[in-house]
Amino acid sequence: MPKIADRMNQIPFSGIRTIFERVARLEQEGNKIIHLEVGRPDFDTPPHIKLAAQRALRDGHVHYTSNFGIQPLREAIARKLRYDNQLVFDPKTEIIVTAGVSEGIVMTAMALLNPGDEVLIPEPLFQCYEIAARMAGAVPVPVPVYPENGYQPTRMDLEVRVSKRTRLLIVTTPGNPTGVVLGAATLQMLADFAIDHDLFVMADEIYEKLVYDQCRHISIASLPGMRSRTITLNGFSKSYAMTGWRLGYVAADAALIQALVRIHQYSVVCATSFAQWGGVAALDESQESLHSMVAEFDRRRLLVIAELQKIPGLAFPRPQGAMYAYIDVSGVAADAFELANDLLEQAHIAVVPWDKRHIRISYGNSYENLQIALQRMQRHLQLEAVV
């Protein structure tokens, strides 16, 4: 038998997908699992977005589009970026519609990184960035962020890890798994650092609309000197409950887009044609569903905070954005992976073990289910403490 490529030895299966498989097995056995592991809104896609896609199907928009995406969607994205993010991009030459933000992450890595290049990745952060770097033959360099700094990266921690081989810095705000929103001072520090070391920045802004406590999202590309070196990624999955539509976009300087689009055209060709028309409706029509969804997420967030604070031994940053709580369980369990397994098998709650000390829970489930799950978690940990 021929051997698979050596690079696959560095590409593990997603830990979250492993949880999905175990949950599926338990559910097939008749168990009712409360899902707190899924990083997606549990809301339906708003009706007007579905209708736009249905019209596109009816009208025969079922063929290839431009590699860059349909022009009406690129124009809608350009308007959104100008209004929301104070970013001006030419819809003809500086925007690509992608098959979700995940494709944009891989595109960026493949287009910008050479084998042996290094990528600075603040951690904890979504695993996809590290894997994309490895797929490109680059070296991910973790930059730890700490609770005592509010999970905001510091210049000192970056400086001790940057080298002559460093080429790319990852910036994600709001963050997954912490739910932390990077402040204006932190973003200016990151911008200054990138300019001083002549780095590209990949800015993942998929959770941009899911912010709370009067926090404000700022696009790092809008800061002085950053537009030409920043690749801004965003999409429709989280804000418009469109995870299955696989629709996102990349905005960058025209010279960078010319590199990115060549990865896109040979891998995906174009995002799904009729889904793109749904994206036009999402951006150009009513935002009422988005505002209602964010309000409900905020209600759930406050419940999660209140209930977790009742459990002795847990520590977590107050979520300011996204849809997650990142919980240090070292005060109640020796191993977060074992705790996650026990919560699944015994309490029928699915959570994500992030590392040996932390679990992540998502409030992408109903208020009522969250109440039940958190009560189960409290009872389980109380029983463990007694034993």
KAFEN-V686306 format. One record per pair of residues at least 4 apart in sequence whose C-alpha atoms are under 8 Angstrom apart, sorted by the first residue. I is the first residue (numbers start at 1). GAP is how many residues later the second one is. D is the distance in Angstrom with one decimal. If there is no record, write none. Layout:
i | gap | d
I | GAP | D
I | GAP | D
This chain:
i | gap | d
4 | 4 | 7.2
5 | 4 | 8.0
6 | 4 | 8.0
7 | 4 | 7.0
7 | 127 | 7.7
7 | 128 | 6.9
7 | 130 | 7.9
8 | 4 | 7.6
10 | 121 | 7.9
10 | 124 | 7.0
11 | 120 | 6.3
11 | 123 | 7.5
11 | 124 | 7.6
13 | 4 | 7.4
13 | 5 | 7.4
14 | 4 | 6.4
15 | 4 | 6.5
15 | 337 | 7.9
16 | 4 | 6.4
16 | 21 | 7.3
16 | 336 | 6.4
17 | 4 | 6.4
18 | 4 | 6.5
19 | 4 | 6.1
19 | 18 | 7.9
19 | 331 | 7.5
19 | 333 | 7.3
20 | 4 | 6.1
21 | 4 | 6.4
22 | 4 | 6.4
23 | 4 | 6.1
23 | 10 | 7.2
23 | 321 | 7.7
23 | 327 | 7.1
24 | 4 | 6.1
25 | 4 | 6.5
26 | 4 | 6.7
26 | 5 | 5.6
26 | 6 | 8.0
26 | 7 | 7.8
27 | 4 | 4.8
27 | 5 | 6.1
27 | 6 | 6.8
31 | 317 | 7.5
32 | 316 | 6.8
33 | 311 | 7.7
33 | 315 | 4.8
33 | 316 | 5.7
33 | 317 | 6.8
34 | 314 | 6.4
34 | 315 | 5.0
34 | 316 | 6.2
34 | 335 | 6.7
34 | 339 | 6.6
35 | 314 | 6.3
35 | 315 | 5.1
35 | 316 | 7.2
35 | 330 | 7.0
36 | 313 | 6.9
36 | 314 | 5.4
36 | 315 | 5.2
36 | 316 | 7.9
36 | 325 | 5.1
36 | 326 | 4.8
36 | 327 | 6.4
36 | 328 | 7.0
36 | 329 | 6.9
37 | 313 | 5.6
37 | 314 | 4.5
37 | 315 | 5.4
37 | 323 | 7.2
37 | 324 | 5.7
37 | 325 | 5.7
38 | 324 | 6.4
38 | 326 | 6.9
39 | 284 | 7.5
39 | 285 | 8.0
39 | 323 | 6.2
39 | 325 | 6.8
40 | 197 | 7.7
40 | 198 | 6.5
40 | 201 | 7.4
40 | 203 | 6.8
40 | 324 | 5.9
41 | 197 | 6.3
41 | 200 | 5.5
41 | 323 | 4.9
41 | 324 | 7.5
42 | 199 | 7.4
42 | 322 | 5.4
42 | 323 | 5.8
42 | 324 | 7.7
43 | 198 | 6.0
43 | 250 | 7.6
44 | 197 | 6.1
44 | 198 | 8.0
45 | 4 | 6.9
45 | 5 | 6.9
45 | 195 | 6.2
45 | 196 | 5.0
45 | 197 | 5.8
46 | 4 | 6.7
46 | 194 | 7.1
46 | 195 | 7.7
46 | 243 | 6.4
47 | 4 | 6.2
48 | 4 | 6.3
48 | 233 | 6.9
48 | 234 | 7.8
48 | 237 | 8.0
49 | 4 | 6.5
49 | 229 | 4.8
49 | 230 | 7.1
49 | 232 | 5.4
49 | 233 | 5.7
50 | 4 | 6.2
50 | 228 | 6.3
51 | 4 | 6.1
51 | 227 | 7.7
52 | 4 | 6.3
52 | 225 | 6.0
52 | 226 | 5.1
52 | 229 | 6.3
53 | 4 | 6.3
53 | 221 | 5.2
53 | 222 | 5.7
53 | 223 | 7.7
53 | 224 | 5.6
53 | 225 | 4.8
54 | 4 | 6.2
54 | 220 | 7.6
55 | 4 | 6.0
56 | 4 | 6.3
56 | 5 | 5.1
56 | 6 | 7.7
56 | 218 | 5.3
56 | 221 | 6.5
57 | 4 | 5.6
57 | 5 | 6.3
57 | 217 | 6.1
61 | 212 | 6.2
61 | 213 | 5.9
62 | 211 | 5.8
62 | 212 | 6.3
63 | 210 | 6.5
64 | 205 | 7.8
64 | 206 | 6.7
64 | 208 | 8.0
64 | 209 | 6.6
65 | 4 | 5.9
65 | 5 | 6.1
65 | 205 | 6.2
65 | 206 | 7.8
65 | 208 | 6.2
66 | 4 | 6.3
66 | 204 | 6.7
67 | 29 | 7.5
67 | 30 | 8.0
67 | 194 | 7.1
67 | 197 | 7.3
67 | 198 | 5.8
67 | 202 | 5.7
67 | 203 | 5.0
68 | 27 | 6.8
68 | 28 | 4.5
68 | 29 | 5.7
68 | 193 | 7.1
68 | 202 | 7.1
69 | 4 | 7.1
69 | 5 | 6.8
69 | 27 | 6.2
69 | 28 | 5.0
69 | 29 | 7.8
69 | 201 | 6.4
69 | 202 | 6.8
69 | 207 | 7.6
70 | 4 | 6.5
70 | 203 | 7.8
70 | 206 | 7.1
71 | 4 | 6.1
71 | 20 | 7.4
71 | 21 | 7.4
72 | 4 | 6.2
72 | 208 | 6.8
73 | 4 | 6.1
73 | 203 | 6.6
73 | 204 | 7.0
73 | 206 | 6.6
73 | 207 | 5.1
74 | 4 | 6.1
74 | 17 | 5.1
74 | 18 | 7.4
74 | 21 | 6.3
74 | 22 | 7.4
74 | 23 | 7.2
75 | 4 | 6.3
75 | 16 | 5.3
76 | 4 | 6.2
76 | 204 | 6.3
76 | 207 | 6.4
76 | 208 | 6.7
77 | 4 | 6.1
77 | 14 | 7.7
77 | 206 | 7.3
78 | 4 | 6.2
78 | 10 | 6.9
78 | 11 | 5.9
78 | 12 | 7.0
78 | 13 | 5.8
78 | 17 | 7.8
79 | 4 | 6.1
80 | 4 | 5.7
80 | 5 | 7.5
80 | 203 | 7.1
81 | 4 | 5.0
81 | 5 | 6.3
81 | 6 | 5.3
81 | 7 | 6.8
81 | 8 | 7.8
82 | 4 | 4.7
82 | 5 | 4.8
82 | 6 | 5.4
82 | 7 | 7.9
83 | 4 | 7.9
85 | 133 | 7.0
85 | 134 | 6.0
85 | 137 | 7.1
86 | 136 | 6.2
87 | 134 | 7.3
87 | 135 | 5.9
89 | 5 | 5.7
89 | 6 | 7.2
89 | 162 | 7.1
89 | 163 | 7.4
89 | 164 | 7.7
90 | 4 | 5.2
90 | 5 | 7.1
91 | 4 | 5.5
93 | 161 | 5.6
93 | 164 | 7.2
94 | 157 | 5.7
94 | 158 | 5.5
94 | 159 | 5.8
94 | 160 | 4.8
94 | 163 | 5.9
95 | 154 | 6.9
95 | 155 | 5.6
95 | 156 | 4.6
95 | 157 | 6.7
95 | 162 | 7.2
96 | 153 | 5.5
96 | 154 | 5.2
96 | 155 | 6.7
96 | 161 | 7.5
96 | 165 | 7.1
97 | 150 | 7.2
97 | 151 | 5.8
97 | 152 | 4.3
97 | 153 | 6.6
97 | 173 | 7.4
97 | 174 | 6.4
98 | 5 | 6.4
98 | 6 | 6.5
98 | 148 | 7.8
98 | 149 | 5.9
98 | 150 | 4.9
98 | 151 | 5.0
98 | 152 | 7.1
98 | 166 | 7.7
98 | 172 | 6.9
98 | 173 | 5.4
99 | 4 | 5.8
99 | 5 | 7.8
99 | 147 | 4.8
99 | 148 | 4.8
99 | 149 | 5.8
99 | 150 | 7.9
99 | 169 | 7.5
99 | 171 | 7.6
99 | 172 | 5.1
99 | 173 | 7.6
100 | 4 | 6.9
100 | 135 | 6.3
100 | 136 | 7.8
100 | 137 | 7.5
100 | 146 | 4.5
100 | 147 | 4.3
100 | 148 | 4.1
100 | 149 | 7.1
101 | 4 | 6.3
101 | 103 | 7.9
101 | 105 | 7.4
101 | 132 | 6.2
101 | 133 | 6.1
101 | 134 | 6.1
101 | 146 | 7.4
101 | 147 | 5.2
101 | 148 | 6.7
102 | 4 | 6.5
102 | 26 | 7.5
103 | 4 | 6.0
104 | 4 | 6.1
104 | 129 | 6.6
104 | 144 | 7.7
104 | 145 | 7.1
104 | 146 | 6.4
105 | 4 | 6.4
105 | 23 | 7.7
105 | 24 | 6.8
105 | 27 | 6.8
105 | 128 | 7.7
106 | 4 | 6.1
106 | 26 | 5.2
106 | 27 | 7.8
107 | 4 | 6.0
107 | 153 | 5.9
107 | 156 | 5.9
107 | 157 | 6.6
108 | 4 | 6.0
108 | 5 | 8.0
108 | 94 | 7.6
108 | 123 | 7.7
108 | 152 | 6.4
109 | 4 | 5.5
109 | 23 | 6.0
109 | 24 | 5.7
109 | 27 | 6.0
110 | 4 | 8.0
110 | 22 | 7.8
110 | 23 | 7.9
110 | 25 | 7.7
110 | 26 | 5.2
110 | 153 | 7.2
111 | 148 | 5.8
111 | 149 | 5.6
111 | 152 | 6.8
113 | 4 | 6.1
113 | 20 | 7.6
113 | 23 | 6.4
113 | 24 | 7.7
113 | 25 | 6.4
113 | 54 | 7.2
113 | 55 | 7.9
114 | 22 | 6.9
114 | 23 | 6.7
114 | 24 | 6.3
115 | 21 | 6.6
115 | 22 | 4.3
115 | 23 | 4.9
115 | 24 | 7.9
116 | 21 | 6.4
116 | 22 | 4.9
116 | 23 | 6.0
116 | 49 | 7.2
117 | 20 | 7.8
117 | 21 | 4.9
117 | 22 | 6.1
117 | 48 | 5.1
117 | 49 | 5.9
117 | 50 | 6.2
118 | 20 | 5.7
118 | 21 | 4.7
118 | 22 | 5.8
118 | 23 | 6.5
118 | 47 | 5.6
118 | 48 | 4.3
118 | 49 | 5.9
118 | 50 | 6.9
119 | 14 | 7.1
119 | 19 | 7.2
119 | 20 | 6.2
119 | 21 | 4.8
119 | 22 | 5.6
119 | 47 | 5.9
119 | 48 | 6.1
119 | 49 | 4.8
119 | 50 | 5.8
119 | 51 | 7.5
120 | 20 | 6.3
120 | 21 | 5.0
120 | 22 | 6.1
120 | 23 | 6.4
120 | 38 | 7.8
120 | 41 | 7.8
120 | 42 | 7.5
120 | 46 | 7.3
120 | 48 | 6.3
120 | 49 | 4.8
120 | 50 | 6.3
121 | 4 | 7.5
121 | 8 | 7.5
121 | 9 | 7.5
121 | 19 | 6.7
121 | 20 | 6.0
121 | 21 | 5.0
121 | 22 | 5.7
121 | 48 | 6.4
121 | 49 | 5.4
121 | 50 | 7.8
122 | 20 | 5.8
122 | 21 | 4.4
122 | 22 | 5.6
122 | 23 | 6.4
122 | 31 | 6.9
122 | 48 | 7.1
122 | 49 | 7.8
123 | 19 | 6.0
123 | 20 | 5.7
123 | 21 | 4.9
123 | 22 | 6.0
124 | 20 | 7.0
124 | 21 | 7.2
124 | 52 | 7.9
124 | 53 | 6.9
124 | 54 | 7.5
125 | 50 | 7.0
125 | 51 | 5.8
125 | 52 | 6.2
125 | 53 | 8.0
126 | 50 | 5.9
126 | 51 | 6.9
127 | 4 | 6.5
128 | 4 | 6.0
129 | 4 | 6.3
129 | 41 | 7.8
130 | 4 | 6.4
130 | 10 | 5.6
131 | 4 | 6.1
132 | 4 | 6.4
133 | 4 | 6.5
133 | 5 | 5.1
133 | 6 | 6.4
133 | 7 | 6.1
134 | 4 | 5.2
134 | 5 | 6.2
134 | 6 | 7.0
141 | 20 | 7.3
143 | 10 | 7.8
143 | 14 | 6.5
143 | 15 | 6.5
143 | 18 | 7.3
144 | 9 | 7.5
144 | 13 | 7.4
145 | 4 | 7.3
145 | 6 | 5.0
145 | 7 | 6.1
145 | 8 | 5.2
145 | 9 | 7.7
146 | 4 | 6.6
146 | 5 | 4.9
146 | 6 | 7.2
146 | 7 | 7.8
147 | 4 | 5.0
147 | 170 | 7.1
149 | 4 | 7.6
150 | 30 | 7.8
150 | 167 | 7.1
151 | 27 | 7.7
151 | 29 | 6.9
151 | 166 | 8.0
152 | 28 | 7.9
152 | 30 | 6.4
152 | 34 | 6.8
153 | 4 | 7.1
153 | 5 | 7.6
153 | 33 | 7.2
154 | 4 | 6.5
154 | 32 | 7.6
155 | 4 | 6.0
155 | 34 | 6.9
155 | 35 | 7.5
155 | 38 | 7.4
156 | 4 | 6.4
157 | 4 | 6.8
158 | 4 | 6.2
162 | 4 | 5.9
166 | 33 | 7.3
167 | 31 | 7.8
167 | 32 | 5.1
167 | 33 | 6.2
168 | 31 | 5.4
168 | 32 | 4.7
168 | 33 | 5.6
168 | 34 | 7.1
169 | 25 | 7.4
169 | 30 | 6.7
169 | 31 | 6.3
169 | 32 | 4.8
169 | 33 | 6.3
170 | 31 | 5.9
170 | 32 | 5.0
170 | 33 | 6.2
170 | 34 | 7.8
171 | 30 | 6.9
171 | 31 | 6.1
171 | 32 | 4.8
171 | 33 | 6.4
172 | 4 | 7.9
172 | 31 | 5.7
172 | 32 | 4.9
172 | 33 | 6.2
173 | 7 | 7.0
173 | 8 | 5.3
173 | 9 | 5.8
173 | 30 | 7.9
173 | 31 | 6.9
173 | 32 | 6.0
173 | 34 | 7.1
173 | 35 | 7.0
173 | 44 | 7.4
174 | 5 | 5.8
174 | 6 | 5.5
174 | 7 | 4.4
174 | 8 | 6.8
174 | 31 | 7.1
174 | 33 | 5.7
174 | 34 | 6.3
174 | 36 | 7.8
174 | 37 | 7.4
174 | 43 | 7.6
174 | 146 | 7.6
174 | 147 | 5.3
174 | 148 | 5.9
175 | 4 | 4.9
175 | 5 | 5.3
175 | 6 | 6.5
175 | 32 | 7.7
175 | 146 | 7.3
175 | 147 | 6.8
176 | 4 | 7.9
176 | 146 | 7.0
176 | 148 | 7.2
177 | 147 | 6.1
177 | 148 | 7.0
177 | 149 | 5.8
177 | 183 | 6.4
178 | 139 | 6.9
178 | 141 | 6.7
178 | 146 | 6.6
178 | 147 | 6.2
178 | 148 | 5.0
179 | 138 | 7.9
179 | 139 | 7.7
179 | 140 | 4.6
179 | 141 | 5.6
179 | 142 | 4.8
179 | 143 | 5.2
179 | 144 | 6.7
179 | 145 | 5.7
179 | 146 | 6.6
179 | 147 | 7.5
180 | 137 | 7.6
180 | 138 | 7.7
180 | 139 | 5.9
180 | 140 | 5.4
180 | 141 | 6.0
181 | 30 | 7.8
181 | 34 | 7.2
181 | 35 | 7.9
181 | 36 | 7.1
181 | 139 | 5.9
181 | 140 | 6.1
182 | 4 | 6.2
182 | 5 | 6.5
182 | 35 | 7.8
183 | 4 | 6.3
183 | 35 | 8.0
184 | 4 | 6.2
184 | 34 | 7.1
185 | 4 | 6.2
186 | 4 | 6.2
187 | 4 | 6.1
187 | 33 | 6.2
188 | 4 | 6.1
188 | 32 | 7.7
188 | 35 | 7.3
189 | 4 | 6.1
190 | 4 | 6.1
191 | 4 | 6.2
191 | 29 | 6.9
191 | 32 | 7.3
191 | 34 | 8.0
191 | 35 | 6.6
192 | 4 | 6.0
193 | 4 | 6.2
194 | 4 | 5.6
194 | 5 | 4.8
194 | 6 | 6.9
194 | 7 | 7.2
195 | 4 | 6.5
195 | 30 | 7.4
195 | 31 | 7.7
199 | 30 | 7.2
200 | 29 | 4.9
200 | 30 | 5.9
200 | 31 | 7.7
201 | 28 | 6.2
201 | 29 | 4.7
201 | 30 | 6.2
202 | 28 | 5.8
202 | 29 | 4.9
202 | 30 | 6.2
202 | 31 | 7.4
203 | 16 | 7.8
203 | 17 | 7.2
203 | 18 | 8.0
203 | 27 | 6.9
203 | 28 | 6.1
203 | 29 | 4.8
203 | 30 | 6.0
204 | 28 | 6.2
204 | 29 | 4.8
204 | 30 | 6.3
205 | 14 | 7.8
205 | 27 | 7.2
205 | 28 | 5.9
205 | 29 | 5.1
206 | 27 | 7.0
206 | 28 | 4.6
206 | 29 | 5.8
206 | 30 | 7.7
206 | 31 | 7.7
206 | 32 | 6.7
206 | 33 | 7.8
207 | 4 | 7.8
207 | 31 | 6.4
207 | 32 | 7.1
207 | 114 | 7.2
207 | 115 | 5.3
208 | 9 | 6.2
208 | 113 | 7.9
208 | 114 | 7.8
209 | 8 | 7.9
209 | 30 | 6.1
209 | 85 | 7.8
210 | 29 | 7.2
210 | 84 | 6.0
210 | 111 | 5.3
210 | 112 | 5.1
210 | 113 | 7.4
211 | 4 | 6.1
211 | 5 | 7.1
211 | 6 | 7.4
211 | 83 | 7.9
211 | 109 | 5.9
211 | 110 | 4.1
211 | 111 | 6.5
212 | 86 | 6.7
212 | 108 | 5.2
212 | 109 | 5.8
213 | 107 | 6.4
215 | 105 | 6.8
218 | 4 | 7.8
219 | 4 | 7.6
220 | 6 | 6.9
220 | 10 | 7.8
221 | 5 | 4.9
221 | 6 | 4.6
221 | 7 | 8.0
221 | 8 | 7.9
221 | 9 | 5.6
221 | 10 | 7.9
221 | 11 | 7.2
222 | 4 | 6.6
222 | 5 | 6.3
223 | 4 | 7.4
225 | 4 | 7.9
226 | 4 | 5.9
227 | 25 | 7.3
227 | 26 | 7.1
228 | 24 | 7.1
228 | 25 | 5.4
229 | 23 | 8.0
229 | 24 | 7.7
230 | 22 | 6.4
230 | 23 | 7.9
231 | 19 | 6.8
231 | 20 | 6.1
231 | 21 | 5.0
231 | 22 | 7.9
232 | 18 | 5.7
232 | 19 | 5.2
232 | 20 | 6.4
233 | 15 | 7.5
233 | 16 | 6.0
233 | 17 | 4.8
233 | 18 | 6.6
234 | 14 | 5.7
234 | 15 | 5.6
234 | 16 | 6.7
235 | 4 | 7.9
235 | 12 | 6.0
235 | 13 | 3.7
235 | 14 | 5.7
236 | 4 | 5.5
236 | 5 | 7.1
236 | 6 | 5.8
236 | 7 | 7.3
236 | 11 | 6.0
236 | 12 | 6.0
236 | 43 | 7.2
236 | 46 | 7.9
237 | 4 | 5.3
237 | 5 | 4.2
237 | 6 | 4.1
237 | 7 | 7.5
237 | 8 | 7.5
237 | 9 | 7.2
237 | 10 | 7.0
237 | 11 | 7.7
238 | 4 | 6.7
238 | 5 | 6.8
239 | 51 | 6.2
240 | 42 | 7.0
240 | 49 | 7.8
240 | 50 | 6.2
242 | 4 | 7.2
242 | 5 | 7.7
243 | 4 | 7.9
245 | 30 | 6.3
246 | 25 | 7.7
247 | 24 | 6.7
247 | 25 | 7.9
247 | 28 | 7.2
247 | 29 | 7.2
247 | 32 | 7.6
251 | 6 | 7.6
252 | 4 | 6.2
252 | 5 | 6.0
253 | 4 | 6.3
254 | 4 | 6.3
255 | 4 | 7.0
256 | 4 | 6.3
257 | 4 | 5.8
258 | 4 | 6.8
259 | 4 | 7.2
260 | 4 | 6.5
261 | 4 | 6.0
262 | 4 | 6.4
263 | 4 | 6.2
264 | 4 | 5.5
264 | 5 | 5.9
264 | 6 | 7.3
265 | 4 | 4.0
265 | 5 | 6.8
271 | 4 | 7.6
271 | 5 | 7.1
272 | 4 | 6.4
273 | 4 | 7.1
274 | 4 | 6.8
275 | 4 | 6.5
276 | 4 | 6.6
277 | 4 | 6.6
278 | 4 | 6.2
279 | 4 | 6.4
280 | 4 | 5.9
281 | 4 | 5.2
282 | 4 | 7.5
282 | 5 | 7.6
283 | 4 | 7.8
287 | 4 | 6.4
288 | 4 | 6.2
289 | 4 | 6.1
290 | 4 | 6.2
291 | 4 | 6.2
292 | 4 | 6.3
293 | 4 | 6.2
294 | 4 | 6.1
295 | 4 | 6.4
296 | 4 | 6.3
297 | 4 | 6.0
297 | 26 | 7.1
297 | 66 | 7.1
297 | 67 | 7.6
298 | 4 | 6.3
299 | 4 | 6.5
299 | 68 | 8.0
300 | 4 | 6.2
300 | 63 | 6.4
300 | 66 | 7.9
300 | 67 | 5.8
300 | 70 | 7.7
301 | 4 | 6.2
301 | 18 | 7.5
301 | 22 | 7.5
301 | 62 | 6.8
302 | 4 | 6.1
303 | 4 | 6.1
303 | 64 | 8.0
303 | 68 | 7.7
304 | 4 | 5.9
304 | 21 | 7.8
304 | 59 | 7.7
304 | 66 | 7.5
304 | 70 | 7.6
305 | 4 | 6.1
305 | 13 | 7.2
306 | 4 | 6.8
307 | 4 | 7.2
307 | 67 | 6.6
307 | 68 | 7.9
308 | 6 | 7.2
308 | 66 | 7.4
309 | 5 | 7.5
311 | 67 | 6.2
312 | 20 | 8.0
313 | 16 | 7.0
313 | 17 | 7.6
313 | 18 | 4.5
313 | 19 | 5.5
314 | 13 | 6.6
314 | 14 | 5.8
314 | 15 | 5.4
314 | 16 | 7.6
314 | 17 | 6.1
314 | 18 | 7.0
315 | 12 | 5.8
315 | 13 | 5.1
315 | 14 | 7.0
316 | 9 | 7.0
316 | 10 | 5.7
316 | 11 | 4.7
316 | 12 | 6.0
317 | 8 | 7.5
317 | 9 | 6.9
317 | 10 | 7.7
318 | 7 | 7.7
319 | 4 | 7.8
319 | 5 | 6.9
319 | 6 | 6.2
323 | 39 | 5.7
323 | 40 | 5.6
323 | 41 | 6.6
324 | 36 | 6.6
324 | 37 | 5.6
324 | 38 | 4.5
324 | 39 | 6.2
325 | 35 | 5.7
325 | 36 | 5.4
325 | 37 | 6.5
326 | 32 | 6.7
326 | 33 | 6.1
326 | 34 | 4.7
326 | 35 | 6.8
327 | 31 | 5.3
327 | 32 | 5.4
327 | 33 | 6.1
327 | 34 | 7.9
328 | 29 | 5.6
328 | 30 | 4.5
328 | 31 | 6.8
329 | 4 | 5.9
329 | 7 | 6.6
329 | 28 | 5.7
329 | 29 | 5.7
329 | 30 | 7.1
330 | 4 | 6.0
330 | 5 | 7.2
330 | 6 | 7.5
330 | 27 | 5.2
330 | 28 | 7.4
332 | 49 | 7.2
332 | 53 | 7.6
333 | 6 | 6.5
334 | 22 | 8.0
334 | 23 | 7.7
335 | 4 | 6.3
335 | 21 | 5.2
335 | 22 | 6.3
336 | 4 | 6.0
336 | 17 | 5.7
336 | 18 | 7.7
336 | 19 | 6.6
336 | 20 | 4.9
336 | 21 | 5.3
336 | 22 | 5.7
336 | 23 | 6.3
337 | 4 | 6.3
337 | 16 | 5.2
337 | 17 | 8.0
337 | 18 | 7.2
337 | 19 | 6.3
338 | 4 | 6.2
339 | 4 | 6.1
340 | 4 | 6.2
340 | 10 | 7.3
340 | 11 | 6.1
340 | 12 | 6.8
340 | 13 | 5.9
340 | 19 | 7.3
341 | 4 | 6.1
342 | 4 | 5.5
342 | 5 | 7.1
343 | 4 | 4.8
343 | 5 | 6.0
343 | 6 | 5.4
343 | 7 | 6.9
343 | 8 | 7.8
343 | 34 | 7.1
343 | 37 | 7.5
344 | 4 | 4.5
344 | 5 | 4.8
344 | 6 | 5.2
344 | 7 | 7.5
345 | 4 | 7.9
347 | 29 | 6.1
347 | 30 | 7.0
347 | 33 | 6.8
349 | 24 | 6.3
349 | 27 | 7.9
349 | 28 | 7.8
351 | 8 | 6.7
351 | 9 | 6.2
351 | 10 | 5.4
351 | 11 | 7.8
352 | 7 | 5.4
352 | 8 | 5.1
352 | 9 | 6.5
353 | 5 | 6.2
353 | 6 | 4.3
353 | 7 | 6.4
354 | 4 | 5.4
354 | 5 | 5.2
354 | 6 | 6.4
355 | 4 | 7.1
363 | 7 | 7.1
365 | 4 | 6.5
365 | 5 | 6.6
366 | 4 | 6.2
367 | 4 | 6.3
368 | 4 | 6.5
369 | 4 | 6.0
370 | 4 | 6.0
371 | 4 | 6.2
372 | 4 | 6.2
373 | 4 | 6.1
374 | 4 | 6.1
375 | 4 | 6.2
376 | 4 | 6.0
377 | 4 | 6.2
378 | 4 | 6.1
379 | 4 | 6.2
380 | 4 | 6.2
381 | 4 | 6.1
382 | 4 | 6.3
383 | 4 | 6.3
